Amino acid sequence: MMIKAVTIFLVGMAILAMFGKLRLPYIGRVSLKKPVKCKSCGRYLLSSDPCSCGKG
């Protein structure tokens, strides 16, 4: 009974992996913006708020 459950689980995971491979090429087409850094200290800015260093 345990071997049957493990086999069904592995077959299910293989099917999910095949669907994931089919969708993977479409993910590469999405373009992301470059991360913005503070000009004085070099920290990444996560929102539109000014940097906490107070200079940028």
Phi and psi in degrees as GROMACS dihedral restraints (atoms count N, CA, C in turn):
[ dihedral_restraints ]
;  ai    aj    ak    al  type     phi  dphi    fc
    3     4     5     6     1   -67.1    20    10
    4     5     6     7     1   -39.3    20    10
    6     7     8     9     1   -65.9    20    10
    7     8     9    10     1   -36.8    20    10
    9    10    11    12     1   -65.1    20    10
   10    11    12    13     1   -42.4    20    10
   12    13    14    15     1   -65.2    20    10
   13    14    15    16     1   -42.2    20    10
   15    16    17    18     1   -65.8    20    10
   16    17    18    19     1   -40.7    20    10
   18    19    20    21     1   -63.5    20    10
   19    20    21    22     1   -45.5    20    10
   21    22    23    24     1   -62.1    20    10
   22    23    24    25     1   -41.0    20    10
   24    25    26    27     1   -61.9    20    10
   25    26    27    28     1   -45.5    20    10
   27    28    29    30     1   -67.1    20    10
   28    29    30    31     1   -37.7    20    10
   30    31    32    33     1   -65.6    20    10
   31    32    33    34     1   -41.2    20    10
   33    34    35    36     1   -62.4    20    10
   34    35    36    37     1   -41.4    20    10
   36    37    38    39     1   -66.3    20    10
   37    38    39    40     1   -36.9    20    10
   39    40    41    42     1   -65.4    20    10
   40    41    42    43     1   -38.5    20    10
   42    43    44    45     1   -66.0    20    10
   43    44    45    46     1   -42.8    20    10
   45    46    47    48     1   -62.9    20    10
   46    47    48    49     1   -37.2    20    10
   48    49    50    51     1   -66.1    20    10
   49    50    51    52     1   -37.3    20    10
   51    52    53    54     1   -65.8    20    10
   52    53    54    55     1   -40.8    20    10
   54    55    56    57     1   -65.9    20    10
   55    56    57    58     1   -35.5    20    10
   57    58    59    60     1   -65.7    20    10
   58    59    60    61     1   -38.5    20    10
   60    61    62    63     1   -66.4    20    10
   61    62    63    64     1   -32.9    20    10
   63    64    65    66     1   -68.7    20    10
   64    65    66    67     1   -34.6    20    10
   66    67    68    69     1   -86.9    20    10
   67    68    69    70     1   -15.9    20    10
   69    70    71    72     1   -59.9    20    10
   70    71    72    73     1   -42.1    20    10
   72    73    74    75     1   -61.7    20    10
   73    74    75    76     1   -29.4    20    10
   75    76    77    78     1   -74.0    20    10
   76    77    78    79     1   -24.2    20    10
   78    79    80    81     1   -69.4    20    10
   79    80    81    82     1   -32.7    20    10
   81    82    83    84     1   -67.6    20    10
   82    83    84    85     1   -17.8    20    10
   84    85    86    87     1   -78.7    20    10
   85    86    87    88     1   -16.5    20    10
   87    88    89    90     1   -75.2    20    10
   88    89    90    91     1   126.6    20    10
   90    91    92    93     1   -98.3    20    10
   91    92    93    94     1   133.1    20    10
   93    94    95    96     1  -105.7    20    10
   94    95    96    97     1   149.5    20    10
   96    97    98    99     1   -73.4    20    10
   97    98    99   100     1   150.9    20    10
   99   100   101   102     1   -68.7    20    10
  100   101   102   103     1   143.4    20    10
  102   103   104   105     1   -66.5    20    10
  103   104   105   106     1   141.8    20    10
  105   106   107   108     1   -95.6    20    10
  106   107   108   109     1   134.2    20    10
  108   109   110   111     1  -115.0    20    10
  109   110   111   112     1   153.8    20    10
  111   112   113   114     1   -69.7    20    10
  112   113   114   115     1   137.6    20    10
  114   115   116   117     1   -75.0    20    10
  115   116   117   118     1   -22.7    20    10
  117   118   119   120     1   -94.9    20    10
  118   119   120   121     1   -43.4    20    10
  120   121   122   123     1  -106.0    20    10
  121   122   123   124     1   -17.8    20    10
  123   124   125   126     1    87.5    20    10
  124   125   126   127     1     5.8    20    10
  126   127   128   129     1   -73.2    20    10
  127   128   129   130     1   151.8    20    10
  129   130   131   132     1   -76.9    20    10
  130   131   132   133     1   136.7    20    10
  132   133   134   135     1   -95.4    20    10
  133   134   135   136     1   120.1    20    10
  135   136   137   138     1   -89.3    20    10
  136   137   138   139     1   -19.8    20    10
  138   139   140   141     1  -140.3    20    10
  139   140   141   142     1  -169.7    20    10
  141   142   143   144     1   -83.6    20    10
  142   143   144   145     1    -0.4    20    10
  144   145   146   147     1   -68.3    20    10
  145   146   147   148     1   152.3    20    10
  147   148   149   150     1   -68.6    20    10
  148   149   150   151     1   162.8    20    10
  150   151   152   153     1   -66.6    20    10
  151   152   153   154     1   152.2    20    10
  153   154   155   156     1   -75.9    20    10
  154   155   156   157     1   -10.3    20    10
  156   157   158   159     1   -72.8    20    10
  157   158   159   160     1   -19.9    20    10
  159   160   161   162     1    86.5    20    10
  160   161   162   163     1    -5.2    20    10
  162   163   164   165     1  -101.0    20    10
  163   164   165   166     1   -25.9    20    10
